[in-house]
Structures are given as C-alpha cells and as structure tokens.
Amino acid sequence: MDRLPPLASLLAFEAVVETGSVTAAAIRLGRTHGAVSKQIHQLQAHAGVELFSKRGTGIVLTLEGRKFGRTVAQAFADLREGYRHLAGSDAARPVTIAVSASFARVWAIPTISRFNKDHPDIDVLIRLIGPRGSRELDPPPDLVMSWDRLLAPRRVDPYAISLGDVHMGPVVAPGHRFTFDGKMLSCGTRIDRREAEIVWDNWQKMSGIRLRAEKEIAYEHFYLAFEAARLGMGVAIAPRFLIEEELASGALLAPAGFLTFRDGFYVRPHEHLQDRLPRNAAVFLEWLKLHARTGA
C-alpha cells in the first residue's frame, strides 16, 4: 500500500508516543483530547493495525506501535532538519541552546553577551526547558547544557565537551532552622524539584551524610527551589556556580560543603545534530570550550 495516512494523524501519533498520553499530546499540539484521540483511531484504521493497547486508565504501545514510533520519530527529525536548512542558510541561522531558567539568568545570558562581543554576527537564542529537559522541545535545540550529576551521572558521550567541574550540595538561608554535626543534617523542610527527588538519596550515599527533615515540599523548576531556599523556606540541593553571589553575600550557607564532580558540567550537540552540527553552532561550541569554563 503506497498511500500515506494524513500528516496530522502522524503528528498526533508522534506526540502521544513522546509524551506517553493523549492528554499530554493534546496540550503539546494545542488541540483537544478528542481531536487527538480521533486522529489516533484514524491512523490505526488506515493501517489496519493496533498501535496502542489499554493498560489501566492509560495506554501503552504495542510491539507494532513501538517499531512504527521509531520510524516516525526519525522521519520527522530528518524532515525538520531538512526544512531548517531549506528555510535559511547556516550563515544566517541562529544558534539555539536548551537551559533552565536559573541557568539562563546566572550563566547563559552573561556568557552569550561575551560571545557576542567576539562574534556579533551570530545570534544565540535561549530555549527554556522544564522538568523533562530538552526532550520536550520541538524542534530540538542545537546544543544542550548538562550539569546536574546528582540527578544523572555523566554518560559516555564522544560529542560532549567539558566546561569544568560541578560542585553540588545542600544550601540553606541563615534564618531557617537547621543543625549539622558532621554526620547528620537536620532541618525543618527539605526542598525538592519535582521529578528530581532522587538527588537527595544520591547526595546522602555519595557524601556519607544523612538528612533528616520534618517535611518536604516540591517545585517544578530549579529556580523556584533555589529561591525558596534563599527566602528561608528550607534546604535545597544546588550547584555552587549558580549561587556564588548568594554564598558570597551570606544569603545562603552550605553547612555540609559540596561534592565535586570532575568535568561534570558539559555541553553537547543535540542527538539529532551530532553528525551535522550547523556552522554557527560549531563556532559557538568551540568558543565555549576556550572561553566559558566554570571558574575561568
């Protein structure tokens, strides 16, 4: 059968595969739940194959669905990248990077301003990421920054370029009630970033220090957790390079010190661009390696 299904149904299928639910896919696509569900049913009817099966209140991919999902993802990645080249030459194309809001404010924007002095003809655009990281961005960015080694160990990646060490540990405002005896950090409230709660377990295992908190609160973004800690609402895990000013002023304390992750802060091309990084992105990447190491 040579006839392809409607493009809208393939886009809906891709969104459901990537988000894991029809509801989340509808939010991403800006459509109603019913519209996305209808398009999935149309695609299955067109192919004559079940792509999803029900599990509890949700859905999961069938074997055929998983295979076709990989095909659709690669096809759309190639199509998007081809169109990006068609729509503008590499010479005029801006560089896009994916970072969190705190990282953008404290590190990325000052760094880009220095880069622009050396390369005023190249624009660098920031795309903010949420808890799911760069996976939620469409189209994908050129470069991804990574520093949270308590959340995810550094993976072996021949394309990654280290920009320095990362120092991570618990921080707290002087006004928040806490004690530290060298073995136990006790506090009133533990502050988490939602979907990254495991950093506290990893910190305790790696530091050998136990944490005891009377309660826990969670926020969607790092910058909210850092701000809550600064305002005396509890203890949060933070990288030192993002809170240097607060530590220097005494607004935040690091009672248990910091764990050091050698070469733990790095930048890498997005998976879709590892073998074909646009010229301007390659220029920015090389500049970062020479001029943007933490502590430099």
N, C-alpha and C positions, 0 to 999 in steps of 0.2 A: 504494500500500500504506500503510494508516494505522497498522498495528500496529508499535509501537516495540520495539526489542530490549531485553533485560534491562538494567536500570540498572547492574548490576555489570560487564557487558561494556563499557559506555560509560566507566565509571570506569577500567577496566583499559586501554582504548584511550587515554584521555586521559593516563594515567600513562606509557605506553610512548612516546607522541608527545613528551611533555615531557622525559623522561629519556633517550630515544634507545635504550633496550634493554629487553628483557623482564626481565632480571636486576635492573636498577636499579628498574624499575617494581614488581617484586615486593617489593623492600626497602622502598620508599616505602609500599606498601599493606599491608605486614605479611603478605604471602601467599607461597606457594611459587611457584617459577618455573613449575612445571607447571600450577598453577591459573590463573595469568595467561595463559599460552600457550593454555590451553584456552578461556578467555573470548574471546581474540582470534579464535581459529578459529570459535567460535560466532557472533561478530559478523559475520565475513566470510561464513559460511554463511547467516546470517539475511538479509544484504543481497544476497547473490549477487554480491559484488564483492571483488576482491583489494585490500586496503588496504596491504599491505606486500609487498615483494619481497626475496629474499635477496641480500646482497652480501658475499662472503667468508664470514666467520664471523658476521656480523651481519645486520641487516635495515634497509631504508630504506623510506620511504613512497612509495607510488605517487602518480600525479597525483590520482587519486580520494581516496586517503588524506590527502593534504595539504589538499585542499578540505574534506573532512569533518572533519579535525582542527581547522581554524579554526572550523567551525560548532560543534563540541562544546565547544571552549575557551570561546567566547563564551556558549554556553548555560549552562555550569556556572558561569561568572563571574556571570551575571545571577541564576542560581538561588541561589548562595551569598550574594550581596549582598542579595537579596530576603529570604532567611531570616534574615540578620543583623538586618535591620530588623524582621522579624516577631518575633524572639526577644527583643528588648529595645529600648526607646526610645532615641533618640540622647542624651537627657539622662542616662541611666544607663550608657551604653555606654562602656567604657574605650577609651583611645587605644592603638594598637599601633604600635611602631616597629621597624624591622629594622636591626640594627647588629652589628658584630663583637664578640667578647668583650673585646678590648683597648679598643675604643672605648666599650663599655658601662662598663667599670670606671673608666676615666680621665675620660671626658667625659659620657656619657649619664646615669649614676646621679647624679653631683653636680648636673647640670643639672635633672634631674627633681625632685630634692629642693628646689631653689629654686623651681621651678614650683609644687610642691605647697603652698608657703607662700602663694602668691598665689591658687591655685585648689585648695583642699583637697578640693573635691567631685569633682574629675576625676582618675581613675586613669590612669597611663601605664604600659603593660606593654612590657617589652623582649623581643623575639624575636631570638635569636642566629642569625646567618647563617654559612654556611660558604663554601668557595671559589666556589660558584656564585651567591652573593649571594641577593637576595630572591626569585629565580626558584624556589628550592627550597622556599619556604614556602607552605603551603596550610592555611587560606585566606590570601590575601595580607594584609600589614600595611597600616595606614593611611598611614604615612609612611616614606620611605626616606632615609637619610643617605648622602651620597657625598662622598669626599674624595681618593681615590687618582687623581690626574691623570696620574701616570706610567703607570698601567695603562690608563686610559681617558680620553681628552680630554673636556672638558666639552661635552656636546651642547647644541644649541639646544633649550630647553625652556621654554615660556612659563609653566609652572606652578612652576618651580624658584625657590627663594628663597635667595639667597646669605647665608651666615653668616660670611663672612670669607675671608681669604687662606689658602692652604696652602703650607707650606714643607717641601720634601722633599729628603732627601739621605742619603748613607751614614753610618752610625754604627758605632762600634766601642768596645769596652772598652779601657782603657789597657794591660791585660795581654796583649792579642792582638798578635801580631807584624804590623806594617804600616809602610809608608813612603808619603809623599806629597811630590812635588817640584813641585807646581803643575800638572803635566800628566798625571802617572800616579799612580794609587792602587794600590799593591801590597799584597797581604795573603795570609795563609795559606789562608783559607777564605771563600768567598762564600756567604752565606746567602740562600736564596730562599723565597718562599712558593709552594707548588706551584700550577701553572696561572697564575702571575703572574711567571714568569721574565723576561718581556719588559721589566719595569720597568728592569732593568739596562741593556739596549740603549737604551731611551729616555733614561735618565739620561745615558749617555755621549754620545748625539747632541746632547742639549739643553745639557749642561754643557761639552762640548768636552774632557772629561777621560776618559782611558782607565782601565779597570780591569784589573788582572792578578791572578788568583787561582790558587793551586796546585791547589785542588779546590773543589767545590761541594756543598752539602747543601741539602735542601729540606724544608719543613714544611707541613702542611696549613693552618695558621692563622697570621695575623699575630702574635698574641701569643706563639706559640712561637718565631717568628723573632726577635722583639724580645728575648725572654728569653734565647735562645741568644746573641745579641749581647752582652747585659748580662753574661752569665757568661763572656765571653771566648772564645766558640767561633768567632767570625768577624765579618764585616762584613755588615750588613743595611741595606736602604733603609727609612727610617722618616719619618713626618710629625713635624715638630717639636712640634706641640701635644700629641701623645700621649706624649712623652718629656721634657717640660720638667723634671720632677723629677730624672730621671737625668742630664740635661745640667747642671743646676744643682749637683748633688752631685759631679759628676765621674765618676759610674759609667759614663757613655757620653761619647764625644767625637765631634765632627763635623768630621773633618780637612779635608774638601773644601767645607765650608759647605752651604748649602741653596739649591735652586732655588725661586723664588717663583711661585706660580700665583695671580694676582689673582682674587678671588671664587671660588676653586677648591673651597671647602667649601660645600656647599649641601644643602638639604632639599627634597624634592618629594613630592607625593601619589603613591601607587602608581598605575600605569597604569589599574587598574580603577576608581579613585575620582577621577580628575582633574576630572570634571564634577559630582561629587556627594559631596564630602568631608563626612563626618559633622560635626555641630556641634562636639563636643568636640575632634575632631582639628583643625578650623579654628581653634578658640580656642588650642590648643597651638601650632599653626603660627604664628599671629600673635604669640604671646608669644615664641617663639624668635627671630623677626625683630627684636624690640625688645630682648631681654634676653640673648641667648645667642651673640652674635658672638664668634668666636675673638679673643683678645687684649683683650676688653672687661673 
